[in-house]
C-alpha cells in the first residue's frame, strides 16, 4: 500500500502523507517512502518546490509506537528535508503531535489552518523530544518551547505561529499559501537552492554536532522501563502509573 501520494502542478510537487489507519504516524515504512519521494523530487529538474501535506484530520501523530522508525532513519529524513536544494513547504489542516512537529519544523515554510492543534507529547509516555530538537530548536521561541516540551499540553495554530513553529496560520490555509507558492514559482532554481543553503547552514551545523548524541538518547529512552509503561498505557488508553 502506498503511503505517500504524489501530484504536481506548475512545478510544485505535492507529497501527501496518506496513512489514515494510524493517523499518518511516522512508521518505518512511511519514513522510508517519504525519503524516496523527496529524493526523487530533489533530482527532478521539473520540480521547483515540494509541498508536504496530509490526508485526514492529522498531519502526523508522531512516531508509530507499533512500528517505529530507527532513530537514525528519522534523523536522516529530517536532514534530507533541510538539505534538499528546493524549498519544502508544509500545509497543515489537522493535528500535529510529537515527532510530527520535527517533520513540520524541518520544512522551510509551514502554514496551518486555525483548525490545527499541536503538542509535544513525549514527556507523557516517558521519553523526550530528542531527535526532533535538531529541527525544532532553531525554529521556536525558547521560553515557549520549554513550556510545551515540559508539559505536553495542546496548543493552537495561533500559538504555533507566535512561537515560530509555523510561518503563518489562517482559516483558509490555501489562501495563506497562495502568495508563497506564487513566489517560489517566480524564483530561479539556482536562487532558491543557494538561498536555502544560507538559511539552513546553522541547522546543519547542529546536525553535525548533536545528531549522534540525540540519537543515542532517543534509543536509550525508548528502551527504558518508564517508556514501556508509557507506551503501554497510551495503547491501552489509560493513565501511566506515574500520574498523580
C-alpha positions in Angstrom: 0.0 0.0 0.0 1.3 3.4 -1.0 1.7 5.7 2.0 2.8 8.8 0.0 0.6 10.2 -2.8 2.3 12.4 -5.4 0.9 15.1 -7.6 2.4 18.0 -9.5 1.1 21.4 -10.6 3.2 24.1 -12.2 6.4 22.9 -10.7 5.2 22.3 -7.2 5.4 18.6 -6.2 2.8 17.7 -3.6 3.7 14.8 -1.3 0.7 13.7 0.7 1.1 11.6 3.9 -1.6 9.0 3.3 -1.7 6.5 6.2 -5.1 7.1 7.8 -5.0 3.8 9.7 -2.5 5.3 12.2 -3.1 9.0 11.7 -0.1 9.4 9.5 2.2 8.2 12.3 5.9 8.0 11.4 6.2 4.3 10.8 9.4 2.8 9.4 7.6 2.3 6.1 6.2 5.8 5.9 9.6 7.3 6.7 11.3 5.2 4.0 8.7 6.0 1.4 8.8 9.7 2.2 12.6 9.7 1.9 12.4 8.1 -1.5 9.8 10.6 -2.7 11.9 13.5 -1.5 15.0 12.2 -3.2 13.1 11.8 -6.5 11.8 15.4 -6.2 15.3 16.6 -5.5 16.7 15.1 -8.6 13.8 16.2 -10.9 14.6 19.4 -12.7 10.8 19.9 -13.3 10.2 20.4 -9.5 10.7 23.9 -8.2 9.4 23.2 -4.7 7.8 20.5 -2.6 4.5 20.9 -0.8 4.2 18.4 2.1 0.6 17.8 3.3 -1.7 15.1 4.6 -5.0 13.2 4.3 -7.5 13.1 7.2 -7.6 15.2 10.3 -4.0 14.6 11.4 -0.8 15.8 9.7 1.2 13.3 11.8 0.6 11.7 15.2 4.3 11.3 15.8 6.3 8.0 15.9 4.3 4.9 15.2 4.6 3.0 18.6 3.8 -0.3 16.9 6.3 0.1 14.0 8.7 2.9 15.0 11.5 4.0 12.6 15.0 3.7 13.8 16.2 7.0 15.4 18.9 7.1 12.7 16.3 6.9 10.0 14.3 9.8 11.4 17.4 11.9 11.7 18.3 11.1 8.1 14.8 12.1 7.0 14.9 15.4 8.8 18.3 16.2 7.4 17.2 15.3 4.0 14.4 17.9 4.1 16.8 20.5 5.4 19.4 19.7 2.8 17.0 19.3 -0.2 18.1 22.0 -2.7 14.4 23.0 -3.2 12.1 24.7 -0.7 9.9 22.2 1.3 6.6 23.8 2.3 4.2 22.3 4.9 0.5 22.5 4.5 -1.3 21.6 7.7 -5.1 21.3 8.2 -5.1 19.0 11.2 -3.4 17.8 14.3 0.4 17.5 14.8 2.0 15.6 17.6 5.4 14.8 18.9 7.7 13.6 16.0 5.3 15.1 13.5 6.4 18.5 14.8 10.0 17.6 14.0 8.9 16.9 10.4 7.0 20.2 10.3 10.0 22.2 11.7 12.3 20.7 9.1 10.3 22.4 6.4 11.4 25.8 5.2 7.9 27.3 5.4 4.9 26.0 7.2 1.3 27.1 7.0 -1.5 25.8 9.2 -5.3 26.2 9.3 -6.9 27.5 12.5 -8.4 24.1 13.0 -4.9 22.6 13.6 -3.6 21.7 17.0 -0.1 20.9 18.2 1.5 19.1 21.2 4.9 17.7 22.2 3.6 14.6 24.0 6.8 12.8 24.5 7.1 13.5 28.3 3.7 11.9 28.8 5.0 8.5 27.6 8.3 8.6 29.4 10.6 9.9 26.7 11.9 13.2 25.4 11.7 15.1 22.1 15.3 14.2 21.5 15.9 13.8 17.7 13.3 16.4 16.7 15.1 19.0 18.7 17.5 19.2 15.8 14.9 21.0 13.7 12.5 22.4 16.4 15.0 24.2 18.5 16.3 26.5 15.7 12.7 27.5 14.8 10.8 28.0 18.1 10.9 30.6 20.9 12.9 29.0 23.7 10.6 30.1 26.6 7.5 28.8 24.8 9.3 25.7 23.8 10.2 25.0 27.5 6.6 25.1 28.4 5.4 22.9 25.6 8.2 20.4 25.9 7.8 20.0 29.7 4.0 19.9 29.9 2.9 18.1 26.8 -0.1 20.3 26.7 -2.0 21.0 23.5 -1.8 24.5 21.8 -3.4 26.1 18.8 -2.3 27.4 15.4 -2.0 31.0 16.6 0.4 29.9 19.4 2.4 27.8 16.8 2.7 30.9 14.6 3.6 33.2 17.5 6.4 30.9 18.6 7.8 30.2 15.2 6.8 26.6 14.8 4.7 27.6 11.8 5.2 30.5 9.5 1.6 31.6 9.3 -1.9 30.4 10.2 -5.3 31.3 8.8 -8.8 30.0 8.4 -8.1 29.1 4.8 -4.6 27.5 4.6 -4.6 27.6 0.8 -5.2 31.3 0.8 -2.3 31.7 3.2 -0.1 29.6 0.9 -1.2 31.2 -2.4 1.5 34.0 -2.4 4.1 31.6 -1.1 3.7 29.2 -3.9 3.5 32.0 -6.4 6.8 33.3 -5.0 8.7 30.1 -5.4 7.3 29.6 -8.9 8.7 33.0 -9.9 12.1 32.3 -8.3 15.0 30.7 -10.2 16.1 27.2 -9.2 19.7 28.4 -8.5 18.4 31.3 -6.4 16.2 29.1 -4.4 19.0 26.5 -3.8 21.6 29.0 -2.7 19.3 31.0 -0.5 18.1 27.8 1.2 21.7 26.9 1.8 22.3 30.2 3.6 19.2 29.7 5.7 19.9 26.2 6.8 23.7 26.4 7.4 23.4 26.7 11.2 20.7 23.9 11.4 23.1 21.6 9.6 25.9 22.5 12.0 23.6 21.3 14.8 23.1 18.0 13.0 26.8 17.6 12.7 27.4 18.4 16.3 24.4 16.9 18.1 22.7 14.2 16.0 24.7 11.2 17.3 24.2 12.1 20.9 20.4 12.8 20.5 20.0 9.5 18.5 21.7 7.6 21.4 19.4 9.4 23.9 16.3 8.6 21.9 17.3 4.9 21.7 18.0 4.7 25.4 14.8 6.4 26.5 12.6 4.3 24.2 14.1 1.1 25.7 13.6 2.2 29.3 11.0 0.8 31.8 9.2 4.1 32.0 8.8 4.3 28.2 7.5 0.8 28.1 4.9 1.7 30.8 4.1 5.0 29.0 3.6 3.4 25.6 1.6 0.5 27.0 -0.7 3.0 28.9 -1.1 5.0 25.7 -2.1 1.9 23.7 -4.4 0.8 26.4 -5.9 4.3 26.7 -5.2 4.7 30.4 -3.0 6.9 32.6 0.5 5.7 33.2 1.5 4.7 36.7 3.3 8.0 37.5 0.3 10.2 37.1 -0.5 11.9 40.4 
